[in-house]
Amino acid sequence: MTDDLPTPGEIITIHERIDQRYGLKYEGIRIAAPRGMLRREVIEPAAEYDDPYHRAATLLFGIQSAHVFEDANKRTAWTATMEYLERTEIRPDFQQDKETIERIIRRAGLFEMDELAAWFETGEIDESRLPEH
């Protein structure tokens, strides 16, 4: 069921909140049809999974890689992913410090979807895959 996944409009609203909060240097959307792209590149692939952990992994990676926004794609991806997990009453118990979590978010593309899903479920991920600062 895709009812619990964020809609493209909700993802755009999350980005607008981030823009207001941080006063982004580069504002707005960088493509002509952001809702369609978010639906194709993020929501539909996430909906192919039955479990919330793979859906969360797809949201995190998909929003970043779709690069719909001029700035803050990673922050938008992280916020949308965490709001999705909260909506499904999942609160990951990450085993890493804040700095390492931020590095994982920035480098989500280095991990397979299964690895990211396991991270959301168990809090553990192979940190050796991350490049040095």
N, C-alpha and C positions, 0 to 999 in steps of 0.2 A: 504494500500500500504506500502510495506516495504522499498521502495527506500530511504526514509529519515533516516532510522535506520542505525547506524554505522555497517560496516562489521566487522567480526572477525579480519581481517587484520588491519583495522583502530583502533580497540581497542588495538591491540598489538603495533601499532605505537605510540599511546597515551602513553602507558606504557613505551616504549623506550624513549620518550621525557622526561617523569617524571624521569626515571633513569638517563638520562644525566644531567638534571637540579639539582637533589638532591644528586646524587652520592650514590645511595642506598647501604646499607650494604649487603643485600642479593639480588643479581641481577638475572635477567632472568626468565624463565618460569619453572614451577615445574611439568608439566605434558607432556606426549609424544605427544598428538594431541590437542594443544590448540584451533586451529580454529574450529575443530569439537565440542569440548566441549562448546566454546562460542556460536556457532550456536545453539546447542541443549538446553543449559541451559539459554541462554540470548536472543538471537535474535528471535528464534522461539516463545518463550512465549511472548515477547514484541509485536511481529507481530499479536498476537491474539487479541490485543486491537485496536479499531478504533481511540481512542483519544490520543493525544500526552502526556497528563499528566500521564495516566496509563502506556504508553510506557516508559516514563521517570522513573517512579517508578520502573518498571521492570528492566530497565538498572541499576539503582542505587543498587537495592537489588541483582539482578542476577549476576552482575560482581563481587561484593563482595563475594557472597556465592559460586560462582564457584571456587574461589581461585586458579586461573590459574597461578598467578605469585608468585614468592618467597617473594616479598615484594610489598607494595604500592597498594594492591588490592582496598582499599577504595579510595585512591587518583585517581586511574585509573577510578574507577566507577564514582566518582564525576565529573571528567573532561570529560569523555565520555558523561555523562548525560547532563551536561551543554552545551557542544558543540552540542549535539543533539537538545536541546531546542533552542539554538541560530540559528541553521540551519532551524528550523521551525518558527523562528521569535517570539519566546516566551522568555520573560525575567521575571522570577518570582520576585515578590516583597515580599521577605521573611520579616517577622515581627520580627525575632529574631536577636540578636547580633551575631557576628562572632563565638564566643565561643560556643554558643548554637547551631548554625548551624553545627559546627564541631561535637558536641555531637550527633546531630540527624543523621548525616552521619555515624558516628561510630556505632550507635545503630539502624540503619535502620531496622534490623530484629525484633525489638520490635513492629513495626507498621504493620498494615495490608496494603496491596497494595492500597486499597481505601484511606487510611489515607495519605499515601505518595503522591498519585496522587492529593488529595485535597491540600496538602501542596504546590506542584508545581503550582497549579492553583490559590490558594488564599493567599498563604504565611503563613497560619495559621496551627498549629498542636498542639495536646495536649502534652505540654511539661512536664506535671506531670507524664507521662509514662516513662520519662528518669530517670535512677538512679542518685543519687547524684554523684558529681564529683568523 
